[in-house]
Amino acid sequence: MKYMNKEDFEKANMFGTGVPNEMFAQYFIGDSFLNPLTKPGETPVFLANVTFEPGCRNNWHIHHAESGGGQMLICTAGEGWYQEEGKEAVSLHEGSVVYIPAGVKHWHGAKADSWFSHIAFELPGENTRNEWLETVSDEEFSKL
């Protein structure tokens, strides 16, 4: 379901918007918010609810790992996009689940006309790291 009104979205966003995602703001077009659901180091997997304002998206990026690794997204509220390099963008909505293997260049974010949230978690792996790449241009995004 699309939400342009933030108050209506907040009622549907069961894991909460959290705080401005200032640490990674340089890798996003638009405003994003982060609500950690687990504490790093206390559990084997770090989970966070990531919220995107309408039109917000992260840069192209790759989750690297020597073995294992990758990322999972569980969409919880609103509508968004996920795209792998060389493939068509996939429409996301509440209940969508995305598995992103290590080494796959991709991006994800909100549709232009909806707030969007997903739980993101990095899959355990050996020597994992994230590589941030170029932005998803307004021209590319407006074609969706």
Protein Blocks (a to p, Z undefined) as FASTA:
>chain_A
ZZfblklmmmmmmnonbjadfklmmmpgcjdddddfbdehjambdcddddddehiacddd
ddddfbggidddddfedjdddddehiacddddehiacdddehiacdddddfkbccddddd
ddddehiaddddddddfklmmmZZ
